[in-house]
């Protein structure tokens, strides 16, 4: 019997491996796709998040190409023109990956790395987030247990020695919420300081702050899918740390 009271955890392992596989595919592709293009095909671009800006050069989804006008990037820099590209004219693999980046990332060149002389499809923050998704999926495949609720399934990844006092004092919600906040704080602070002050982060910091955020998202989403009450005959079957048990209110006739 597993730690949650079920005979096996094949489903939890499969869910974690799916997150690991999908995020790993994209993470690897962010580095590989630029190698499938001629060097210098994608340089100095800048678009918008949650919108297609580089689908075509002058037709549908070409806002980023049309807005490629000379501008001053930083005080003291000379004027320079943003680059243009069209992912519909790329090979199918690179086109798919760059389309994904076009839709989901602002693709600011000063916040992105170059590989093979081409700007990567996403910024360094997203590289960190997908690295975190990959690690989170791997960890859930190894240590995640369905414990009826999303909260308890999510907490199942913590060491048993940590969980026993949390359950003994019934501090599960506080612990769950507090850990979530701690995981998100690095990205929130780094991002909002850039937005609200003159502070400018670095690409290394963007990777490091994106990683715990992606890690937390992977664990949360895996737990949301894995938490299935129907896997148990009743709430009392769920094994919780420290010999705790769920107690459900019963209606009296």
C-alpha positions as CSV (number, residue, x, y, z in Angstrom):
1,X,0.0,0.0,0.0
2,X,1.2,3.5,-0.9
3,X,1.5,6.4,1.6
4,X,-2.0,7.6,0.6
5,X,-3.8,4.3,1.2
6,X,-4.0,3.3,-2.5
7,X,-2.4,0.1,-3.9
8,X,-0.1,2.0,-6.4
9,X,0.7,5.5,-7.7
10,X,0.9,4.7,-11.4
11,X,-1.5,7.6,-12.2
12,X,0.5,10.2,-10.3
13,X,3.7,9.0,-12.0
14,X,2.2,9.3,-15.4
15,X,0.9,12.8,-14.7
16,X,4.3,14.0,-13.6
17,X,6.0,12.4,-16.6
18,X,3.6,14.1,-19.0
19,X,4.4,17.5,-17.5
20,X,8.1,16.6,-17.6
21,X,7.9,15.5,-21.2
22,X,5.9,18.4,-22.6
23,X,7.9,21.1,-20.8
24,X,11.1,19.3,-21.6
25,X,10.2,19.2,-25.3
26,X,9.6,23.0,-25.3
27,X,12.6,23.8,-23.2
28,X,14.9,21.8,-25.5
29,X,13.3,23.2,-28.6
30,X,13.9,26.8,-27.5
31,X,17.6,26.0,-27.9
32,X,17.3,23.7,-30.9
33,X,14.9,25.7,-33.2
34,X,17.4,28.6,-33.8
35,X,19.9,26.0,-35.1
36,X,17.5,24.9,-37.8
37,X,17.5,28.5,-39.2
38,X,20.1,30.4,-41.1
39,X,22.2,32.5,-38.7
40,X,20.9,36.0,-38.5
41,X,17.3,35.1,-39.5
42,X,15.8,36.3,-36.2
43,X,17.6,39.3,-34.5
44,X,16.7,42.4,-32.5
45,X,12.9,41.6,-32.4
46,X,10.4,42.8,-29.9
47,X,6.7,42.0,-29.8
48,X,3.8,41.7,-27.3
49,X,2.8,38.9,-25.0
50,X,-0.5,37.1,-25.6
51,X,-0.7,38.2,-29.3
52,X,0.6,37.1,-32.6
53,X,3.1,39.8,-33.9
54,X,5.3,37.9,-36.3
55,X,3.0,35.5,-38.2
56,X,3.6,37.3,-41.5
57,X,5.7,40.2,-42.7
58,X,2.8,42.5,-43.8
59,X,-0.4,40.6,-43.4
60,X,-2.3,39.0,-40.6
61,X,-0.4,38.9,-37.3
62,X,2.3,41.3,-38.4
63,X,2.1,44.0,-35.7
64,X,5.6,43.4,-34.5
65,X,7.0,43.7,-38.1
66,X,5.0,46.8,-38.8
67,X,6.2,48.5,-35.6
68,X,9.9,47.8,-36.3
69,X,10.8,51.5,-36.4
70,X,14.1,53.2,-35.3
71,X,14.2,54.0,-31.5
72,X,16.5,54.6,-28.7
73,X,16.8,51.6,-26.4
74,X,18.8,53.1,-23.5
75,X,19.9,56.7,-22.9
76,X,23.2,57.2,-24.7
77,X,22.6,54.4,-27.2
78,X,22.4,55.1,-30.9
79,X,19.1,54.7,-32.8
80,X,18.6,51.2,-34.0
81,X,15.8,49.4,-35.9
82,X,14.0,46.3,-34.5
83,X,14.3,43.2,-36.6
84,X,11.6,41.4,-38.5
85,X,10.8,37.8,-39.2
86,X,7.9,35.5,-40.2
87,X,7.4,32.2,-38.5
88,X,5.0,31.1,-41.3
89,X,7.9,31.1,-43.7
90,X,10.1,28.9,-41.5
91,X,10.5,25.2,-41.5
92,X,7.5,23.5,-39.7
93,X,9.5,22.7,-36.5
94,X,11.0,26.1,-36.0
95,X,7.7,27.8,-37.2
96,X,5.8,26.0,-34.5
97,X,8.2,26.8,-31.7
98,X,8.6,30.5,-32.8
99,X,4.8,30.7,-33.1
100,X,4.5,29.5,-29.5
101,X,7.0,32.1,-28.4
102,X,5.3,34.8,-30.4
103,X,1.9,34.1,-28.7
104,X,3.2,33.6,-25.2
105,X,6.2,35.9,-24.8
106,X,7.0,39.6,-25.5
107,X,10.3,38.4,-27.2
108,X,12.2,41.5,-26.1
109,X,15.7,41.1,-27.6
110,X,17.4,42.7,-24.6
111,X,15.8,40.1,-22.4
112,X,16.6,37.1,-24.6
113,X,19.6,35.0,-25.5
114,X,20.9,34.3,-28.9
115,X,21.7,30.8,-30.2
116,X,23.4,30.3,-33.6
117,X,23.2,34.0,-34.3
118,X,19.4,33.9,-33.8
119,X,17.3,35.2,-31.0
120,X,15.6,32.5,-29.0
121,X,11.8,32.1,-29.3
122,X,11.2,33.1,-25.7
123,X,12.9,35.4,-23.2
124,X,15.2,34.2,-20.4
125,X,12.4,34.4,-17.8
126,X,10.4,31.8,-19.8
127,X,13.4,29.6,-20.2
128,X,13.6,29.6,-16.3
129,X,9.9,28.9,-16.0
130,X,10.0,25.9,-18.4
131,X,13.1,24.6,-16.6
132,X,11.0,24.8,-13.4
133,X,8.1,23.0,-15.1
134,X,10.4,20.2,-16.1
135,X,11.9,19.8,-12.6
136,X,8.4,20.1,-11.0
137,X,7.0,17.4,-13.3
138,X,10.0,15.1,-12.5
139,X,9.5,15.6,-8.8
140,X,5.8,14.9,-8.9
141,X,6.4,11.7,-10.9
142,X,8.6,10.6,-8.0
143,X,6.9,11.9,-4.9
144,X,3.4,13.0,-5.7
145,X,0.4,11.1,-4.0
146,X,-3.3,11.6,-4.6
147,X,-4.7,12.5,-1.2
148,X,-8.3,13.4,-2.2
149,X,-7.9,17.2,-2.2
150,X,-5.6,19.4,-4.3
151,X,-4.1,20.9,-1.2
152,X,-3.3,17.6,0.4
153,X,-2.0,16.2,-2.9
154,X,0.2,19.2,-3.3
155,X,1.5,18.9,0.2
156,X,2.3,15.3,-0.3
157,X,5.6,16.2,-1.9
158,X,7.0,17.6,1.4
159,X,9.1,15.3,3.6
160,X,7.1,13.2,6.0
161,X,8.9,14.8,9.0
162,X,7.7,18.2,7.9
163,X,4.1,17.1,7.3
164,X,3.5,15.4,10.6
165,X,3.5,18.6,12.7
166,X,1.6,20.4,10.1
167,X,-1.2,17.8,10.1
168,X,-1.1,17.4,13.9
169,X,-1.8,21.1,14.3
170,X,-4.1,21.2,11.2
171,X,-2.1,24.0,9.6
172,X,-2.4,22.5,6.1
173,X,-4.0,25.5,4.4
174,X,-1.6,27.9,6.0
175,X,1.4,25.8,5.0
176,X,0.1,25.3,1.4
177,X,-0.7,29.0,0.9
178,X,2.6,30.1,2.5
179,X,4.7,27.8,0.4
180,X,2.9,29.0,-2.7
181,X,3.6,32.6,-1.9
182,X,7.3,31.9,-1.2
183,X,7.7,30.2,-4.5
184,X,6.1,33.2,-6.4
185,X,7.8,36.0,-4.5
186,X,11.1,36.0,-6.4
187,X,9.4,36.5,-9.8
188,X,6.9,39.0,-8.4
189,X,9.6,41.2,-6.8
190,X,11.9,41.0,-9.8
191,X,9.1,41.8,-12.3
192,X,7.3,44.5,-10.4
193,X,10.5,46.3,-9.4
194,X,11.3,46.6,-13.1
195,X,7.8,47.9,-13.8
196,X,7.6,50.4,-10.9
197,X,11.1,51.6,-10.5
198,X,14.3,52.2,-12.4
199,X,15.6,48.8,-11.4
200,X,16.6,46.6,-14.4
201,X,17.0,42.9,-13.8
202,X,19.6,40.7,-15.6
203,X,19.0,37.6,-17.7
204,X,20.6,35.5,-15.1
205,X,18.2,36.8,-12.5
206,X,15.3,36.3,-14.8
207,X,16.2,32.6,-15.2
208,X,16.6,32.1,-11.5
209,X,13.4,33.9,-10.6
210,X,11.4,32.1,-13.3
211,X,12.6,28.7,-12.2
212,X,10.8,28.5,-8.8
213,X,7.6,29.9,-10.4
214,X,7.6,27.2,-13.1
215,X,8.4,24.6,-10.4
216,X,5.4,25.7,-8.4
217,X,3.0,25.8,-11.4
218,X,4.0,22.2,-12.4
219,X,3.4,20.9,-8.9
220,X,0.0,22.8,-8.6
221,X,-1.3,21.7,-12.0
222,X,-0.1,18.1,-11.4
223,X,-1.9,18.1,-8.1
224,X,-5.1,19.5,-9.6
225,X,-5.2,16.6,-12.1
226,X,-4.0,13.9,-9.7
227,X,-6.4,14.8,-6.8
228,X,-9.3,12.4,-7.4
229,X,-11.7,11.5,-4.6
230,X,-13.2,8.8,-6.9
231,X,-10.0,6.7,-6.5
232,X,-11.0,6.1,-2.9
233,X,-14.0,4.2,-1.5
234,X,-14.5,6.8,1.2
235,X,-12.7,9.7,2.8
236,X,-11.6,7.5,5.7
237,X,-9.5,5.4,3.3
238,X,-7.1,8.3,2.7
239,X,-3.9,7.9,4.7
240,X,-2.6,11.2,5.9
241,X,0.7,12.0,7.8
242,X,0.7,11.6,11.6
243,X,-2.2,9.1,11.5
244,X,-4.6,12.0,10.6
245,X,-7.9,11.2,9.0
246,X,-10.5,13.2,7.1
247,X,-13.7,13.7,9.0
248,X,-16.9,14.6,7.0
249,X,-19.9,16.3,8.5
250,X,-22.9,13.9,8.6
251,X,-26.4,15.1,8.2
252,X,-28.9,13.8,10.8
253,X,-32.4,12.9,9.9
